[in-house]
């Protein structure tokens, strides 16, 4: 596919990369949809960097749980300098001091704000993507989320979708090409469709028996208070949402390739679905990416009916430089398209066919998606506790995740508390699979201020305890009668030690 698109005749490139506004009926243009999507992308990048501003030093800083410096040193010693750079593409190879970490995050906040205000959008997208990639490439266990890949892929594709110029406005003189529009829609489609496919392919009986949503609202990473109320609706409602979810993911999303009325109807359905998910759970910026990409189902004719002013796109004269630039863009997007297909079906393909996807994998721009393939049947919570006598234990209070049974679950998205999010994953697996929890215990024994800042407060007031342990409990939403009588949102049962106190004598562990 790369070779056939690289050696196109100029007239072929003109047809492929011509502005969308030149479709046969003369009405299919996406200036407003592009403008809205890029503002949303800027805000999503802003939320991602804002979240990191309060966490990155505690996660991978000099006194963090998994110091980036140690991680990169190990990567270089095992892989060599060039392969290590490919494996972990990050600017932190130059330095990963706390000052540099925060400088990258602050720079990310600035360029995200400039993108939101439509100042040099192409340049700002490129810089934001490089800075965000630098962060997630060094975050190790704290970046193993599909949402990070979604944002990286959306940012990469938007480089070719965004208008040129310092203050381009709607970019009427540089309308989006059909190929770049298709690739962003393709990402939106894959997020839904691949998630539907893995639900069926996983063999999880919860989806087959229409019980996947019965305990979904209490068992997710960070529940919200509206989810408590939805959890108590009857089974027929939850079974209906299972059917709706599968119908949307496997059937309705094909409307992206349909006519305008079909796309508009699809947009209405998926937008309502995403708003419902955002209200009842906290999945960071994941749902906001999907919600924003959905805007690209709507062309300017639809959006102008909602009150936006119609601005006709103009067609640029195709000089030789413009044609060659579009050839290069077409070739890059064609490789990206191939890599995304291979990422989904490539497990059984020969290595030579998987090569483009393998090369791009560390950059998180050609991803396979699959949300909630297997539902979590129970909710477990980890809790760090400190003690000076080994008998009386005091809990370190979390900021976001369930702990105090009387505290109402919050709504935090698009903010992403990566530390607490990872604790939910750790609770579902044996302790040996989450050695970073051991490192967190060790940092609490040291009294690491960056790690302590990940908690709501330091219960020991700057004087580290002699012992630290991690315990595990099971949580359930209370029923309506219990909540009415006691005010408790949660019911909790203590299960025992996840990591016993003597485990804290272990030295910090670098995950690689």
C-alpha positions as CSV (number, residue, x, y, z in Angstrom):
1,X,0.0,0.0,0.0
2,X,2.9,2.4,0.8
3,X,4.5,1.9,-2.6
4,X,1.3,2.4,-4.6
5,X,0.5,5.7,-2.8
6,X,4.0,7.1,-2.9
7,X,4.3,6.9,-6.7
8,X,0.9,8.4,-7.6
9,X,0.5,10.7,-10.6
10,X,-0.1,14.3,-9.5
11,X,-3.7,14.1,-10.9
12,X,-4.3,11.1,-8.6
13,X,-3.0,12.9,-5.6
14,X,-5.2,15.9,-6.5
15,X,-8.2,13.6,-6.4
16,X,-7.3,11.8,-3.2
17,X,-6.1,14.9,-1.2
18,X,-8.6,17.4,-2.6
19,X,-10.6,19.3,0.0
20,X,-13.7,17.5,1.2
21,X,-15.8,20.4,0.2
22,X,-15.3,19.5,-3.5
23,X,-17.5,16.3,-3.3
24,X,-20.1,16.0,-6.0
25,X,-22.9,17.6,-4.1
26,X,-20.6,20.5,-3.0
27,X,-21.8,20.3,0.6
28,X,-19.6,17.8,2.4
29,X,-17.0,20.0,4.1
30,X,-15.7,19.7,7.6
31,X,-14.3,23.1,8.6
32,X,-16.4,23.4,11.7
33,X,-16.1,19.8,12.7
34,X,-12.3,20.1,12.4
35,X,-12.3,23.3,14.4
36,X,-14.4,21.7,17.2
37,X,-12.3,18.5,17.3
38,X,-9.0,20.3,17.5
39,X,-10.2,22.5,20.4
40,X,-11.3,19.3,22.1
41,X,-7.9,17.7,21.4
42,X,-6.2,20.7,23.0
43,X,-8.3,20.4,26.1
44,X,-7.7,16.7,26.3
45,X,-3.9,17.2,26.1
46,X,-4.3,19.9,28.7
47,X,-6.1,17.5,31.1
48,X,-3.5,14.9,30.5
49,X,-0.6,17.2,31.3
50,X,-2.5,18.8,34.2
51,X,-2.9,15.3,35.8
52,X,0.8,14.6,35.4
53,X,1.8,17.9,37.0
54,X,0.6,16.6,40.4
55,X,1.9,13.1,40.0
56,X,4.9,12.7,37.8
57,X,7.5,13.3,40.5
58,X,5.8,10.8,42.8
59,X,5.6,8.2,40.0
60,X,8.9,8.4,38.2
61,X,10.8,11.2,39.9
62,X,14.2,11.0,41.7
63,X,12.3,9.8,44.9
64,X,9.4,8.4,43.0
65,X,8.0,4.9,43.0
66,X,9.7,3.8,39.7
67,X,12.4,6.4,39.0
68,X,12.8,7.1,35.3
69,X,16.6,7.4,35.6
70,X,16.9,3.8,36.9
71,X,14.5,2.5,34.2
72,X,16.3,4.1,31.4
73,X,19.7,3.0,32.7
74,X,18.5,-0.6,32.8
75,X,17.0,-0.3,29.3
76,X,20.2,1.0,27.9
77,X,22.3,-1.7,29.5
78,X,20.0,-4.5,28.2
79,X,19.2,-3.1,24.8
80,X,22.1,-0.8,23.8
81,X,21.7,2.9,23.2
82,X,20.0,2.8,19.8
83,X,17.5,0.0,20.5
84,X,16.8,1.5,23.9
85,X,15.9,4.9,22.3
86,X,13.4,3.1,20.0
87,X,12.0,1.1,22.9
88,X,11.5,4.1,25.1
89,X,11.2,7.2,22.8
90,X,11.5,10.0,25.4
91,X,13.4,13.3,25.9
92,X,14.2,12.1,29.4
93,X,17.2,10.3,28.0
94,X,18.9,13.7,28.3
95,X,17.9,14.1,31.9
96,X,15.1,12.7,34.1
97,X,15.6,15.0,37.1
98,X,12.6,16.3,38.8
99,X,13.3,19.7,37.3
100,X,13.3,18.3,33.8
101,X,10.2,16.2,34.4
102,X,8.2,19.2,35.6
103,X,9.6,21.3,32.7
104,X,8.3,18.9,30.2
105,X,4.9,18.8,31.8
106,X,4.7,22.6,32.0
107,X,5.7,22.9,28.4
108,X,2.9,20.4,27.6
109,X,0.4,22.6,29.4
110,X,1.5,25.6,27.5
111,X,1.4,24.1,24.0
112,X,-2.0,22.4,24.9
113,X,-3.4,25.8,25.8
114,X,-2.1,27.3,22.6
115,X,-3.7,24.5,20.6
116,X,-7.0,25.1,22.4
117,X,-6.8,28.7,21.4
118,X,-6.0,27.7,17.8
119,X,-2.5,29.2,17.7
120,X,-0.2,27.3,15.3
121,X,-2.3,24.2,15.6
122,X,-0.1,21.8,13.6
123,X,3.0,22.8,15.5
124,X,1.3,22.7,18.8
125,X,-0.1,19.2,18.1
126,X,3.3,17.9,17.1
127,X,5.0,19.3,20.2
128,X,2.2,18.2,22.6
129,X,2.4,14.7,21.1
130,X,6.2,14.5,21.5
131,X,6.0,15.7,25.1
132,X,3.2,13.3,26.0
133,X,5.0,10.4,24.4
134,X,8.1,11.3,26.4
135,X,6.0,11.0,29.6
136,X,4.2,7.8,28.8
137,X,7.4,6.2,27.5
138,X,9.0,6.7,30.9
139,X,6.0,6.1,33.1
140,X,6.4,2.3,32.9
141,X,3.6,0.5,34.8
142,X,1.7,3.8,35.0
143,X,1.2,4.2,31.3
144,X,-0.2,0.8,30.3
145,X,-3.6,2.2,29.4
146,X,-5.5,2.2,26.1
147,X,-6.4,5.8,26.6
148,X,-2.8,6.9,26.3
149,X,-2.6,5.1,22.9
150,X,-5.9,6.7,21.8
151,X,-4.5,10.1,22.5
152,X,-1.2,9.5,20.8
153,X,-2.9,8.1,17.7
154,X,-5.4,11.0,17.6
155,X,-2.6,13.5,18.0
156,X,-0.5,11.9,15.3
157,X,-3.4,11.8,12.8
158,X,-4.4,15.3,13.6
159,X,-1.1,16.6,12.4
160,X,-2.3,15.9,8.9
161,X,-5.8,17.1,9.6
162,X,-5.1,20.5,11.2
163,X,-4.8,23.6,9.1
164,X,-1.5,25.4,8.6
165,X,-0.9,28.9,9.7
166,X,-0.4,30.9,12.9
167,X,-4.0,31.9,13.4
168,X,-5.8,29.9,10.8
169,X,-9.4,30.3,12.1
170,X,-11.5,27.7,10.4
171,X,-8.8,27.1,7.9
172,X,-11.0,27.7,4.9
173,X,-7.9,28.1,2.7
174,X,-6.6,24.7,3.9
175,X,-9.5,22.4,4.3
176,X,-9.0,18.8,5.5
177,X,-8.2,16.0,3.1
178,X,-10.5,13.0,2.8
179,X,-7.7,10.7,3.8
180,X,-6.9,12.5,7.1
181,X,-10.6,12.7,7.9
182,X,-11.0,9.0,7.1
183,X,-8.1,8.0,9.4
184,X,-9.5,9.9,12.4
185,X,-12.9,8.3,11.8
186,X,-11.2,5.0,11.4
187,X,-9.7,5.4,14.9
188,X,-13.1,6.2,16.2
189,X,-14.6,3.2,14.5
190,X,-11.9,0.8,15.7
191,X,-12.3,1.9,19.3
192,X,-15.9,0.8,19.2
193,X,-15.8,-2.1,16.9
194,X,-12.7,-3.8,18.2
195,X,-14.1,-3.4,21.7
196,X,-17.3,-5.2,20.6
197,X,-15.3,-8.0,18.9
198,X,-13.2,-8.7,22.0
199,X,-16.2,-8.9,24.2
200,X,-17.5,-11.8,22.1
201,X,-14.2,-13.4,21.4
202,X,-13.1,-13.4,25.1
203,X,-15.8,-16.0,25.9
204,X,-16.7,-14.1,29.1
205,X,-20.1,-15.5,30.1
206,X,-21.2,-12.1,31.5
207,X,-21.7,-10.7,28.0
208,X,-23.3,-13.9,26.7
209,X,-25.7,-14.0,29.7
210,X,-26.5,-10.3,29.6
211,X,-25.2,-9.8,33.2
212,X,-22.1,-7.8,32.3
213,X,-23.6,-4.5,33.6
214,X,-25.2,-5.9,36.8
215,X,-22.1,-5.0,38.9
216,X,-20.2,-2.9,36.5
217,X,-20.9,0.4,38.3
218,X,-19.3,-0.7,41.6
219,X,-16.5,-2.8,40.2
220,X,-14.8,-0.3,37.8
221,X,-11.5,1.5,38.6
222,X,-13.0,4.7,40.0
223,X,-16.8,4.6,40.5
224,X,-18.8,7.8,40.7
225,X,-21.8,8.7,42.9
226,X,-24.4,8.6,40.0
227,X,-23.2,5.0,39.4
228,X,-24.4,4.1,42.9
229,X,-28.0,4.9,41.9
230,X,-27.7,3.3,38.5
231,X,-26.3,0.1,40.1
232,X,-29.6,-0.4,42.0
233,X,-31.8,-0.3,38.9
234,X,-33.5,-3.7,38.0
235,X,-31.7,-6.4,36.0
236,X,-33.8,-5.8,32.9
237,X,-32.3,-2.3,32.7
238,X,-28.7,-3.7,32.9
239,X,-29.5,-6.4,30.4
240,X,-30.8,-3.7,28.1
241,X,-27.6,-1.7,28.4
242,X,-25.6,-4.8,27.5
243,X,-27.7,-5.2,24.3
244,X,-27.3,-1.5,23.6
245,X,-23.5,-1.6,24.1
246,X,-23.1,-4.6,21.7
247,X,-25.5,-3.1,19.2
248,X,-23.6,0.2,19.1
249,X,-20.1,-1.3,19.0
250,X,-20.8,-4.1,16.5
251,X,-23.5,-2.6,14.3
252,X,-24.3,1.1,14.7
253,X,-20.7,2.3,14.3
254,X,-20.7,1.2,10.7
255,X,-22.8,4.3,10.0
256,X,-19.5,6.2,9.9
257,X,-19.3,4.9,6.3
258,X,-22.9,5.8,5.5
259,X,-24.8,8.9,4.3
260,X,-25.3,12.1,6.3
261,X,-28.7,11.2,7.9
262,X,-27.3,7.8,9.0
263,X,-24.2,9.4,10.5
264,X,-26.2,12.1,12.3
265,X,-28.4,9.4,13.9
266,X,-25.3,7.4,14.9
267,X,-23.8,10.5,16.4
268,X,-26.9,11.1,18.6
269,X,-26.8,7.5,19.9
270,X,-23.1,7.3,20.6
271,X,-23.0,10.8,22.2
272,X,-25.8,9.8,24.6
273,X,-23.9,6.6,25.4
274,X,-20.7,8.4,26.1
275,X,-22.3,11.0,28.3
276,X,-23.9,8.2,30.3
277,X,-20.5,6.5,30.7
278,X,-18.9,9.8,31.8
279,X,-21.6,10.4,34.4
280,X,-21.4,7.0,36.0
281,X,-17.7,6.2,35.9
282,X,-14.3,7.8,35.8
283,X,-12.2,6.7,32.9
284,X,-10.0,9.7,32.7
285,X,-9.9,11.3,29.2
286,X,-10.8,8.1,27.3
287,X,-14.4,8.9,26.8
288,X,-13.7,12.5,26.0
289,X,-11.5,11.3,23.1
290,X,-14.2,9.1,21.7
291,X,-16.8,11.9,22.3
292,X,-14.7,14.4,20.5
293,X,-13.9,12.1,17.5
294,X,-17.6,11.6,17.1
295,X,-17.9,15.2,16.1
296,X,-16.3,14.2,12.8
297,X,-19.4,12.4,11.8
298,X,-21.0,15.8,11.3
299,X,-20.3,18.0,8.3
300,X,-20.7,21.7,8.1
301,X,-24.3,21.5,6.8
302,X,-25.4,19.8,10.0
303,X,-23.4,22.1,12.3
304,X,-24.6,25.3,10.6
305,X,-28.2,24.2,11.2
306,X,-27.2,24.3,14.9
307,X,-26.4,28.0,14.6
308,X,-22.8,28.1,13.3
309,X,-22.0,30.4,10.4
310,X,-21.3,28.6,7.1
311,X,-17.9,29.4,5.7
312,X,-17.2,28.0,2.2
313,X,-13.8,26.3,1.8
314,X,-11.5,27.4,-1.0
315,X,-9.4,25.1,-3.1
316,X,-5.6,25.6,-3.2
317,X,-3.7,25.8,-6.4
318,X,-1.7,22.5,-6.7
319,X,1.9,23.6,-7.3
320,X,4.7,21.0,-7.4
321,X,5.7,21.5,-3.8
322,X,2.1,21.0,-2.5
323,X,1.7,17.8,-4.6
324,X,4.9,16.3,-3.3
325,X,4.0,17.2,0.3
326,X,0.7,15.5,-0.2
327,X,2.3,12.4,-1.6
328,X,4.4,12.1,1.5
329,X,1.4,12.6,3.8
330,X,-0.6,10.1,1.8
331,X,2.2,7.5,2.1
332,X,2.6,8.1,5.8
333,X,-1.2,7.7,6.4
334,X,-1.3,4.6,4.2
335,X,1.4,3.0,6.3
336,X,-0.5,4.0,9.5
337,X,-3.7,2.5,8.1
338,X,-1.9,-0.8,7.3
339,X,-0.3,-0.9,10.7
340,X,-3.6,-0.4,12.5
341,X,-5.2,-3.3,10.6
342,X,-2.2,-5.5,11.4
343,X,-2.3,-4.5,15.1
344,X,-5.7,-6.0,15.3
345,X,-5.4,-9.1,13.3
346,X,-1.6,-9.5,13.3
347,X,-1.1,-12.2,16.0
348,X,-1.1,-15.0,13.4
349,X,0.6,-13.0,10.6
350,X,4.2,-13.6,9.5
351,X,6.8,-11.3,11.0
352,X,7.5,-9.5,7.7
353,X,3.8,-8.5,7.4
354,X,3.8,-7.3,11.0
355,X,6.9,-5.3,10.6
356,X,5.4,-1.8,10.2
357,X,3.1,-2.3,13.2
358,X,6.1,-3.6,15.2
359,X,8.3,-0.6,14.3
360,X,5.5,1.9,15.3
361,X,4.5,0.1,18.5
362,X,6.7,2.1,21.0
363,X,5.2,5.3,19.6
364,X,1.6,4.2,20.4
365,X,0.1,5.4,17.1
366,X,-1.1,2.1,15.6
367,X,-3.0,0.4,18.4
368,X,-5.4,-2.4,18.8
369,X,-8.2,-1.6,21.1
370,X,-10.6,-3.7,23.2
371,X,-12.4,-2.3,26.2
372,X,-14.0,-4.5,28.8
373,X,-13.3,-7.8,27.1
374,X,-13.7,-9.5,30.4
375,X,-15.8,-8.0,33.2
376,X,-14.5,-7.7,36.8
377,X,-16.8,-9.7,39.0
378,X,-15.6,-8.3,42.4
379,X,-14.2,-5.1,43.7
380,X,-11.0,-5.3,45.8
381,X,-9.1,-2.3,47.2
382,X,-5.6,-2.0,48.4
383,X,-4.7,0.2,51.3
384,X,-1.3,1.3,52.6
385,X,-1.0,1.4,56.4
386,X,1.8,2.5,58.7
387,X,2.6,1.6,62.3
388,X,5.3,2.4,64.9
389,X,4.6,-0.7,67.0
390,X,3.5,-3.3,64.5
391,X,0.1,-3.6,66.3
392,X,-1.8,-0.3,65.8
393,X,-2.1,0.6,62.1
394,X,-3.0,3.9,60.5
395,X,-4.2,4.1,56.9
396,X,-2.7,6.5,54.3
397,X,-5.8,8.3,52.9
398,X,-6.3,8.3,49.2
399,X,-7.5,11.2,47.2
400,X,-9.9,9.5,44.7
401,X,-10.5,5.8,45.1
402,X,-12.9,4.2,47.6
403,X,-11.6,3.9,51.1
404,X,-13.8,5.7,53.6
405,X,-17.2,3.9,53.3
406,X,-19.1,7.1,54.2
407,X,-17.4,9.3,51.6
408,X,-19.4,9.9,48.4
409,X,-17.7,8.7,45.2
410,X,-16.6,11.6,43.1
411,X,-16.6,12.6,39.5
412,X,-12.9,13.3,38.5
413,X,-12.6,12.6,34.7
414,X,-10.9,13.7,32.6
415,X,-8.4,13.9,35.4
416,X,-6.4,10.7,35.6
417,X,-5.0,9.6,39.0
418,X,-2.6,7.1,37.6
419,X,-1.3,5.9,41.0
420,X,-4.8,5.0,42.3
421,X,-5.9,3.7,39.0
422,X,-2.9,1.2,39.0
423,X,-3.8,0.1,42.5
424,X,-7.1,-1.2,41.2
425,X,-5.3,-3.3,38.6
426,X,-2.9,-4.5,41.3
427,X,-5.7,-5.7,43.5
428,X,-6.9,-8.1,40.8
429,X,-3.6,-10.0,40.5
430,X,-1.1,-11.7,42.8
431,X,1.4,-9.4,44.6
432,X,4.3,-10.7,42.6
433,X,2.9,-9.1,39.5
434,X,2.9,-5.6,41.0
435,X,6.4,-5.2,42.4
436,X,5.9,-1.4,42.1
437,X,3.6,-1.7,45.2
438,X,6.7,-3.0,47.1
439,X,8.6,0.1,45.9
440,X,5.7,2.4,47.0
441,X,5.9,0.8,50.5
442,X,9.6,1.4,50.6
443,X,9.2,5.1,49.6
444,X,6.6,5.5,52.4
445,X,9.1,4.1,54.9
446,X,11.6,6.7,53.6
447,X,9.0,9.5,53.9
448,X,9.4,10.4,50.3
449,X,7.6,13.7,49.9
450,X,6.8,13.2,46.2
451,X,5.2,9.8,46.9
452,X,3.3,11.2,50.0
453,X,1.9,14.0,47.7
454,X,0.0,11.2,45.8
455,X,-2.1,10.8,49.0
456,X,-4.6,13.2,50.5
457,X,-2.3,13.8,53.4
458,X,0.6,12.3,55.4
459,X,-1.0,10.7,58.5
460,X,2.4,10.7,60.2
461,X,3.1,14.4,59.8
462,X,6.5,14.1,58.2
463,X,7.8,11.4,60.6
464,X,7.8,8.1,58.7
465,X,6.5,5.0,60.6
466,X,8.7,2.1,61.4
467,X,6.5,-0.4,59.6
468,X,4.4,-0.2,56.4
469,X,2.1,-2.8,55.0
470,X,-0.5,-3.1,52.2
471,X,-3.8,-4.7,53.1
472,X,-6.6,-5.8,50.8
473,X,-10.4,-5.5,51.3
474,X,-13.5,-6.3,49.3
475,X,-16.0,-3.5,48.6
476,X,-19.6,-3.4,47.6
477,X,-22.1,-0.6,47.1
478,X,-24.5,-0.5,50.0
479,X,-28.2,-1.1,49.4
480,X,-30.7,1.8,49.6
481,X,-31.9,0.9,53.1
482,X,-28.4,0.8,54.5
483,X,-27.4,4.1,52.9
484,X,-30.6,5.7,54.2
485,X,-30.0,4.5,57.8
486,X,-26.2,4.9,58.0
487,X,-25.2,7.2,55.3
488,X,-22.6,4.7,54.0
489,X,-22.0,4.4,50.3
490,X,-19.9,1.3,50.6
491,X,-19.8,-2.0,52.5
492,X,-16.3,-3.3,53.2
493,X,-14.8,-6.6,54.3
494,X,-11.2,-6.9,55.4
495,X,-9.4,-9.8,53.7
496,X,-5.9,-9.6,55.1
497,X,-2.4,-8.6,54.0
498,X,-1.6,-8.0,50.4
499,X,2.0,-7.4,51.3
500,X,3.0,-8.2,54.9
501,X,5.1,-5.7,56.9
502,X,8.3,-7.6,56.5
503,X,8.1,-7.1,52.7
504,X,9.0,-3.4,53.1
505,X,12.6,-4.4,53.8
506,X,13.0,-5.1,50.1
507,X,14.8,-2.5,48.1
508,X,13.0,-0.4,45.4
509,X,12.3,-2.5,42.3
510,X,12.6,-1.1,38.8
511,X,10.1,-2.7,36.4
512,X,11.5,-3.2,32.9
